[in-house]
């Protein structure tokens, strides 16, 4: 990627945030509740990325997603740590691809704890595929006019002679 002097790159201190240092099994165990808990921050970040088409302009929204994720897992740790750990351990140890199918019993126990102690209900199947309208306070970015490039290879004039191909049709194999 070629950059010029007028391109602003964020400093490392602007990009540094506390990392969510969890295993794949732990992230999968909390994924459904996390997705619903941080839905507003995630949607805001994705809308920013889609509208701005420049990740540098969405650093603050990305930080908000990470902060929401950290807050969620702190709440889970304080309220349902044992149930969550059992579920994550089951996901980790029961299959090679971290599938949920072998862990429905421990999932039920964790879901009940999340509902009772954190008032977080597990989203229904297909919840994240439903179409939603996201309302934001962020102003819509200005539309840049699309660049129009002239056709580099102009067409042959209508009166030009068109000879048949020297080697025959390239679609010969389709006509046999």
TITIMAR-355379 format. One record per residue (C-alpha): residue number from 1; x, y negated, z negated; chain; residue in three letters. Coordinates in nm, 2 decimals. Example, Ala and Ser with C-alpha at 12.3 -4.5 7.8 and 13.67 -1.06 7.14 Angstrom:
<pts>
PT_i_east_north_up_ch_aa
PT_1_1.23_0.45_-0.78_A_ALA
PT_2_1.37_0.11_-0.71_A_SER
</pts>
This chain:
<pts>
PT_i_east_north_up_ch_aa
PT_1_0.00_0.00_0.00_A_UNK
PT_2_0.14_-0.34_0.10_A_UNK
PT_3_0.08_-0.63_-0.14_A_UNK
PT_4_0.15_-1.00_-0.09_A_UNK
PT_5_0.24_-1.25_-0.36_A_UNK
PT_6_-0.12_-1.38_-0.39_A_UNK
PT_7_-0.25_-1.04_-0.50_A_UNK
PT_8_-0.31_-1.04_-0.88_A_UNK
PT_9_-0.23_-0.71_-1.05_A_UNK
PT_10_-0.34_-0.67_-1.42_A_UNK
PT_11_-0.06_-0.65_-1.68_A_UNK
PT_12_-0.02_-0.32_-1.86_A_UNK
PT_13_-0.14_-0.48_-2.18_A_UNK
PT_14_-0.48_-0.55_-2.01_A_UNK
PT_15_-0.51_-0.19_-1.90_A_UNK
PT_16_-0.40_-0.03_-2.23_A_UNK
PT_17_-0.69_0.12_-2.43_A_UNK
PT_18_-0.71_0.40_-2.68_A_UNK
PT_19_-0.74_0.73_-2.49_A_UNK
PT_20_-1.01_0.99_-2.55_A_UNK
PT_21_-0.77_1.27_-2.65_A_UNK
PT_22_-1.00_1.57_-2.62_A_UNK
PT_23_-0.98_1.91_-2.45_A_UNK
PT_24_-1.18_2.01_-2.15_A_UNK
PT_25_-1.40_2.23_-2.36_A_UNK
PT_26_-1.48_1.95_-2.60_A_UNK
PT_27_-1.56_1.71_-2.32_A_UNK
PT_28_-1.79_1.96_-2.16_A_UNK
PT_29_-1.96_2.04_-2.50_A_UNK
PT_30_-2.05_1.68_-2.55_A_UNK
PT_31_-2.10_1.58_-2.19_A_UNK
PT_32_-2.48_1.58_-2.18_A_UNK
PT_33_-2.53_1.38_-2.50_A_UNK
PT_34_-2.24_1.15_-2.41_A_UNK
PT_35_-2.39_1.08_-2.07_A_UNK
PT_36_-2.72_0.98_-2.23_A_UNK
PT_37_-2.55_0.78_-2.51_A_UNK
PT_38_-2.33_0.58_-2.28_A_UNK
PT_39_-2.56_0.56_-1.99_A_UNK
PT_40_-2.58_0.18_-1.99_A_UNK
PT_41_-2.20_0.13_-2.00_A_UNK
PT_42_-2.15_0.40_-1.73_A_UNK
PT_43_-2.41_0.25_-1.50_A_UNK
PT_44_-2.27_-0.10_-1.54_A_UNK
PT_45_-1.92_0.03_-1.46_A_UNK
PT_46_-2.03_0.22_-1.15_A_UNK
PT_47_-2.24_-0.07_-1.03_A_UNK
PT_48_-1.94_-0.30_-1.06_A_UNK
PT_49_-1.72_-0.05_-0.87_A_UNK
PT_50_-1.98_-0.02_-0.60_A_UNK
PT_51_-2.04_-0.39_-0.56_A_UNK
PT_52_-1.70_-0.53_-0.60_A_UNK
PT_53_-1.51_-0.26_-0.41_A_UNK
PT_54_-1.20_-0.35_-0.61_A_UNK
PT_55_-1.12_-0.16_-0.93_A_UNK
PT_56_-0.92_-0.46_-1.07_A_UNK
PT_57_-1.24_-0.66_-1.11_A_UNK
PT_58_-1.40_-0.38_-1.33_A_UNK
PT_59_-1.14_-0.33_-1.59_A_UNK
PT_60_-1.36_-0.47_-1.87_A_UNK
PT_61_-1.65_-0.25_-1.77_A_UNK
PT_62_-1.41_0.05_-1.78_A_UNK
PT_63_-1.29_-0.05_-2.13_A_UNK
PT_64_-1.66_-0.06_-2.24_A_UNK
PT_65_-1.71_0.30_-2.11_A_UNK
PT_66_-1.40_0.42_-2.30_A_UNK
PT_67_-1.51_0.23_-2.62_A_UNK
PT_68_-1.86_0.38_-2.60_A_UNK
PT_69_-1.71_0.73_-2.56_A_UNK
PT_70_-1.48_0.68_-2.86_A_UNK
PT_71_-1.78_0.56_-3.06_A_UNK
PT_72_-1.99_0.86_-2.96_A_UNK
PT_73_-1.73_1.11_-3.05_A_UNK
PT_74_-1.66_0.94_-3.39_A_UNK
PT_75_-2.03_0.97_-3.47_A_UNK
PT_76_-2.04_1.33_-3.36_A_UNK
PT_77_-1.73_1.40_-3.58_A_UNK
PT_78_-1.89_1.23_-3.89_A_UNK
PT_79_-2.23_1.40_-3.84_A_UNK
PT_80_-2.20_1.73_-3.65_A_UNK
PT_81_-1.84_1.83_-3.65_A_UNK
PT_82_-1.87_2.20_-3.74_A_UNK
PT_83_-2.16_2.26_-3.50_A_UNK
PT_84_-1.97_2.07_-3.22_A_UNK
PT_85_-1.65_2.26_-3.28_A_UNK
PT_86_-1.83_2.60_-3.27_A_UNK
PT_87_-1.99_2.51_-2.94_A_UNK
PT_88_-1.67_2.37_-2.79_A_UNK
PT_89_-1.48_2.68_-2.91_A_UNK
PT_90_-1.74_2.91_-2.75_A_UNK
PT_91_-1.72_2.72_-2.42_A_UNK
PT_92_-1.34_2.75_-2.43_A_UNK
PT_93_-1.31_3.11_-2.52_A_UNK
PT_94_-1.62_3.28_-2.36_A_UNK
PT_95_-1.53_3.23_-1.99_A_UNK
PT_96_-1.25_3.13_-1.76_A_UNK
PT_97_-1.45_2.84_-1.61_A_UNK
PT_98_-1.59_2.67_-1.92_A_UNK
PT_99_-1.94_2.78_-1.83_A_UNK
PT_100_-2.23_2.72_-2.07_A_UNK
PT_101_-2.43_3.04_-2.01_A_UNK
PT_102_-2.26_3.25_-2.28_A_UNK
PT_103_-2.30_2.98_-2.55_A_UNK
PT_104_-2.67_2.91_-2.56_A_UNK
PT_105_-2.70_3.00_-2.93_A_UNK
PT_106_-2.43_2.76_-3.04_A_UNK
PT_107_-2.57_2.50_-2.80_A_UNK
PT_108_-2.90_2.52_-2.97_A_UNK
PT_109_-2.74_2.47_-3.31_A_UNK
PT_110_-2.55_2.17_-3.19_A_UNK
PT_111_-2.85_2.02_-3.02_A_UNK
PT_112_-3.06_2.05_-3.33_A_UNK
PT_113_-2.78_1.88_-3.54_A_UNK
PT_114_-2.75_1.60_-3.28_A_UNK
PT_115_-3.13_1.55_-3.29_A_UNK
PT_116_-3.16_1.57_-3.67_A_UNK
PT_117_-2.86_1.36_-3.77_A_UNK
PT_118_-2.79_1.13_-3.48_A_UNK
PT_119_-3.14_1.11_-3.32_A_UNK
PT_120_-2.99_1.21_-2.98_A_UNK
PT_121_-3.20_1.45_-2.78_A_UNK
PT_122_-3.04_1.66_-2.51_A_UNK
PT_123_-3.15_1.53_-2.17_A_UNK
PT_124_-3.38_1.74_-1.96_A_UNK
PT_125_-3.25_1.94_-1.67_A_UNK
PT_126_-3.21_1.70_-1.38_A_UNK
PT_127_-3.21_1.39_-1.60_A_UNK
PT_128_-2.89_1.25_-1.44_A_UNK
PT_129_-3.01_1.31_-1.08_A_UNK
PT_130_-3.33_1.09_-1.12_A_UNK
PT_131_-3.33_0.76_-0.95_A_UNK
PT_132_-3.32_0.46_-1.18_A_UNK
PT_133_-3.30_0.08_-1.14_A_UNK
PT_134_-3.01_-0.06_-1.35_A_UNK
PT_135_-3.06_-0.42_-1.47_A_UNK
PT_136_-2.74_-0.61_-1.53_A_UNK
PT_137_-2.64_-0.96_-1.66_A_UNK
PT_138_-2.34_-0.97_-1.43_A_UNK
PT_139_-2.38_-1.20_-1.13_A_UNK
PT_140_-2.40_-1.03_-0.79_A_UNK
PT_141_-2.07_-1.08_-0.60_A_UNK
PT_142_-2.06_-1.30_-0.30_A_UNK
PT_143_-2.10_-1.12_0.03_A_UNK
PT_144_-1.80_-1.15_0.26_A_UNK
PT_145_-1.89_-1.17_0.62_A_UNK
PT_146_-1.80_-0.85_0.81_A_UNK
PT_147_-1.51_-0.88_1.04_A_UNK
PT_148_-1.60_-0.82_1.41_A_UNK
PT_149_-1.32_-0.68_1.62_A_UNK
PT_150_-1.35_-0.70_2.00_A_UNK
PT_151_-1.35_-0.37_2.19_A_UNK
PT_152_-0.98_-0.29_2.25_A_UNK
PT_153_-1.06_-0.08_2.56_A_UNK
PT_154_-1.31_-0.24_2.79_A_UNK
PT_155_-1.54_-0.01_3.00_A_UNK
PT_156_-1.48_0.06_3.36_A_UNK
PT_157_-1.67_-0.16_3.60_A_UNK
PT_158_-1.99_-0.01_3.73_A_UNK
PT_159_-1.86_-0.01_4.08_A_UNK
PT_160_-1.54_0.18_4.00_A_UNK
PT_161_-1.47_0.52_4.16_A_UNK
PT_162_-1.51_0.81_3.92_A_UNK
PT_163_-1.32_1.11_4.04_A_UNK
PT_164_-1.38_1.46_3.89_A_UNK
PT_165_-1.14_1.59_3.62_A_UNK
PT_166_-0.83_1.74_3.76_A_UNK
PT_167_-0.83_2.05_3.55_A_UNK
PT_168_-1.21_2.10_3.54_A_UNK
PT_169_-1.45_2.04_3.26_A_UNK
PT_170_-1.32_2.07_2.90_A_UNK
PT_171_-1.65_2.23_2.81_A_UNK
PT_172_-1.59_2.53_3.04_A_UNK
PT_173_-1.62_2.77_2.76_A_UNK
PT_174_-1.97_2.65_2.67_A_UNK
PT_175_-2.11_2.72_3.02_A_UNK
PT_176_-2.00_3.08_3.05_A_UNK
</pts>
